[in-house]
Amino acid sequence: MSSRFVAGMTLDEVIRSAEALQSLGIASTLDSLGENVSTPEEARHSADIYHRLIDAIQTRKLDANVSVKLTQMGMDLDPDLATEIVADLVQHAVAADTFVRVDMEGSQYTQATIDMVRRLHSFPGNRGHVGIVIQAYLFRSEEDIRILTEDGIRIRLCKGAYKEPADLAFPDKTDVDANFVKLTHQLLTSCIYHGIATHDEDMITATKKFVREQGISPKTFEFQMLYGVRRDLQKSLVREGFNTRVYVPFGSEWYPYFMRRLAERPANALFIAKNLLKQ
């Protein structure tokens, strides 16, 4: 099952997956699995994998970028360590003409993640080379997007996969969907290149409708999906002229990655099961 959603264990395997996607006209975001490291040495080892990925993106001329989690970069050990590590990665991405997406974890990390990305983005030369993820199920996301877009920061909008308390997040799918559409409109009219990350065909249809009505070019944003999920839909979007990017995880931490996601939110299990039956 994991091989459907994880692109192997090694850097070479994930690079081959990115090249295969690129041959189909699909860009990729490469993610070395792992969270919540327990020592600074583990954090720096995780960062070294990303430096190797950035080198490979440059030398192989891949239409790809990378996505990092702050807890994997040592955030729980020392926020200054995590900032130093991610700053080095962003500098490398600038030199390689690529991009670092700082992923969003549970709500206890939301403000710290936003603060770090805003700070790194403000450094000379970093503009456009570091971005963030915003989760539509959080009540705060509309205001967060307003602040981030004022800074010119690129955002990946997703619904959110963690279990959050009802005082922080919309508990019902209908409300999450409505907010996702609202926030999508907010992003697409910001004149910044953002990623709309969803496999929900209703959300995709709503995005296409808004783009047509507003005369927005399909090349000014991208749809994003997960590796192995709705591959038929990914190819269809490319044929329709929409920029499409796939989030490609890899590495030996695939098992705890899956188990944490399933334990945090049982609905994730149904999502995986449904997609095993689709192309």
Secondary structure, DSSP 8 states (H G I E B T S, - for coil): -HHHHS--SSHHHHHHHHHHHHHTT-EEEEEE-----SSHHHHHHHHHHHHHHHHHHHHHT-SEEEEE-GGGGTTTT-HHHHHHHHHHHHHHHHHHT--EEE---SGGGHHHHHHHHHHHHHSTT-TTSEEEEEETTBTTHHHHHHHHHHTT--EEEE---S---TTTB--SHHHHHHHHHHHHHHHHTTTS-EEEE---HHHHHHHHHHHHHHT--GGGEEEEEETTS-HHHHHHHHHTT-EEEEEEEESTTHHHHHHHHHHH-THHHHHHHHHHT--
